[in-house]
C-alpha cells in the first residue's frame, strides 16, 4: 500500500497556488484547498460534502469532482515547476479511476511535472484517501505554455499577492 509522506512546503509557491485556486469558482464551490506546494509539485484536498455526492444511495463522490480536483492539481503543479509564472491551459487529461472514494472521507491529489518543453508541460497526478492510504484515481495531463503575456497584469498581481 502506498504511503504518502508529508512534503516540505515552500511558502512562496503555496501562496501563489492558494491565490490561483481562490480565483477559480469551481475550487471555491468544492472547497478545494492547497495542503502543500513546492518546486516538486503540490498536494490539494477535496473535503467530503453532501453536495459533491454522485450516488445518494452510497454517498460516493461524483467522478466530476475527482476529475476537477486532479485537473486543478495538475495545473497547479505547473505553477510550481516553471521558473516564472505563466498561464498554461489544459490540452489533454486522462483519468483512470481505480475505485470509488470512500464516503465521508477527504480526497487528496498530489501532482508533479515530469517533463517541461518550450511549448508543453507534462504532469502526473494521483488522487487518494488517507488512513489507510488508498489510491482513488491516477491522471496524466498536458498543458500548453502560452506565456505570461496571455493574461492581464491584474491577474498576475493577484496570484503574486501584490494586490
GIHUWO-V644079 format. One record per residue. PSI is psi in radians with two decimals (999 if undefined). D_LAST is the distance of its C-alpha to the last C-alpha in Angstrom with 2 decimals. Layout:
BEGIN
psi=PSI d_last=D_LAST
psi=PSI d_last=D_LAST
END
This chain:
BEGIN
psi=2.31 d_last=43.76
psi=2.36 d_last=40.35
psi=2.28 d_last=38.59
psi=1.59 d_last=34.81
psi=2.56 d_last=34.18
psi=2.49 d_last=30.78
psi=2.70 d_last=28.51
psi=2.54 d_last=26.73
psi=2.48 d_last=22.98
psi=1.94 d_last=20.53
psi=-0.63 d_last=17.43
psi=-0.90 d_last=15.22
psi=-0.69 d_last=16.61
psi=-0.80 d_last=16.67
psi=-0.77 d_last=12.94
psi=-0.83 d_last=12.36
psi=-0.67 d_last=15.19
psi=-0.77 d_last=14.28
psi=-0.61 d_last=10.92
psi=-0.84 d_last=13.11
psi=-0.68 d_last=15.80
psi=-0.38 d_last=13.73
psi=-0.13 d_last=13.13
psi=2.04 d_last=16.97
psi=-0.73 d_last=19.07
psi=-0.59 d_last=22.08
psi=-0.70 d_last=20.55
psi=-0.75 d_last=19.42
psi=-0.70 d_last=22.92
psi=-0.28 d_last=24.73
psi=0.37 d_last=22.87
psi=2.30 d_last=22.26
psi=2.68 d_last=20.53
psi=2.29 d_last=20.18
psi=-0.47 d_last=22.86
psi=2.49 d_last=22.67
psi=2.37 d_last=21.14
psi=-3.05 d_last=22.48
psi=-0.37 d_last=23.80
psi=-0.43 d_last=26.74
psi=-2.66 d_last=24.93
psi=2.88 d_last=23.66
psi=2.33 d_last=25.05
psi=2.78 d_last=23.96
psi=2.48 d_last=25.74
psi=1.80 d_last=26.91
psi=2.54 d_last=28.38
psi=2.40 d_last=31.63
psi=2.73 d_last=31.72
psi=-0.53 d_last=34.33
psi=-0.03 d_last=32.25
psi=0.16 d_last=32.09
psi=2.31 d_last=35.85
psi=-0.46 d_last=37.77
psi=1.80 d_last=41.25
psi=-0.39 d_last=41.81
psi=-0.64 d_last=45.21
psi=-0.36 d_last=43.91
psi=0.20 d_last=40.26
psi=2.39 d_last=39.18
psi=2.45 d_last=35.58
psi=2.42 d_last=35.37
psi=-0.52 d_last=35.18
psi=-0.61 d_last=32.33
psi=-0.68 d_last=30.06
psi=-0.75 d_last=31.18
psi=-0.76 d_last=30.66
psi=-0.76 d_last=27.09
psi=-0.80 d_last=26.45
psi=-0.68 d_last=28.05
psi=-0.76 d_last=26.42
psi=-0.74 d_last=22.94
psi=-0.76 d_last=23.99
psi=-0.80 d_last=25.48
psi=-0.66 d_last=22.50
psi=-0.59 d_last=20.23
psi=-0.50 d_last=22.80
psi=-0.72 d_last=22.30
psi=-0.51 d_last=18.66
psi=-0.55 d_last=20.32
psi=-0.37 d_last=23.27
psi=2.56 d_last=22.11
psi=-0.50 d_last=21.58
psi=2.64 d_last=18.48
psi=2.37 d_last=16.17
psi=2.69 d_last=17.73
psi=2.30 d_last=18.40
psi=1.67 d_last=21.89
psi=2.71 d_last=23.46
psi=2.23 d_last=26.44
psi=-0.80 d_last=29.76
psi=2.51 d_last=32.13
psi=2.16 d_last=32.17
psi=2.18 d_last=35.36
psi=2.28 d_last=35.63
psi=1.99 d_last=38.84
psi=2.21 d_last=39.27
psi=-0.65 d_last=41.46
psi=2.77 d_last=41.87
psi=2.57 d_last=40.35
psi=2.42 d_last=37.75
psi=2.20 d_last=39.51
psi=2.50 d_last=38.78
psi=-0.08 d_last=36.88
psi=2.54 d_last=35.16
psi=2.53 d_last=31.62
psi=2.36 d_last=31.30
psi=2.71 d_last=29.36
psi=2.28 d_last=28.60
psi=2.22 d_last=28.50
psi=2.60 d_last=27.66
psi=2.68 d_last=27.92
psi=2.39 d_last=28.30
psi=-0.18 d_last=31.87
psi=2.36 d_last=31.94
psi=2.19 d_last=29.52
psi=-3.09 d_last=30.90
psi=-0.33 d_last=29.57
psi=-0.37 d_last=29.31
psi=2.51 d_last=29.47
psi=2.31 d_last=28.14
psi=2.33 d_last=30.60
psi=2.78 d_last=29.76
psi=2.57 d_last=31.79
psi=2.57 d_last=30.87
psi=2.27 d_last=32.90
psi=2.40 d_last=32.48
psi=2.91 d_last=34.41
psi=2.65 d_last=35.20
psi=2.70 d_last=35.99
psi=1.15 d_last=39.12
psi=2.74 d_last=41.01
psi=2.17 d_last=38.66
psi=2.18 d_last=39.47
psi=2.30 d_last=38.18
psi=-0.75 d_last=37.38
psi=2.74 d_last=36.43
psi=2.67 d_last=35.78
psi=2.49 d_last=33.74
psi=2.52 d_last=33.48
psi=2.76 d_last=31.00
psi=2.56 d_last=30.11
psi=2.39 d_last=26.88
psi=2.23 d_last=26.80
psi=2.02 d_last=24.76
psi=0.02 d_last=23.47
psi=2.84 d_last=21.06
psi=-0.60 d_last=17.46
psi=-0.17 d_last=18.27
psi=-0.18 d_last=19.22
psi=2.62 d_last=15.70
psi=2.72 d_last=13.49
psi=-0.67 d_last=10.77
psi=-0.57 d_last=8.14
psi=-0.82 d_last=9.51
psi=-0.60 d_last=9.31
psi=-0.67 d_last=5.77
psi=-0.82 d_last=5.46
psi=-0.67 d_last=8.67
psi=-0.14 d_last=8.13
psi=0.42 d_last=5.55
psi=-0.24 d_last=3.82
psi=999 d_last=0.00
END
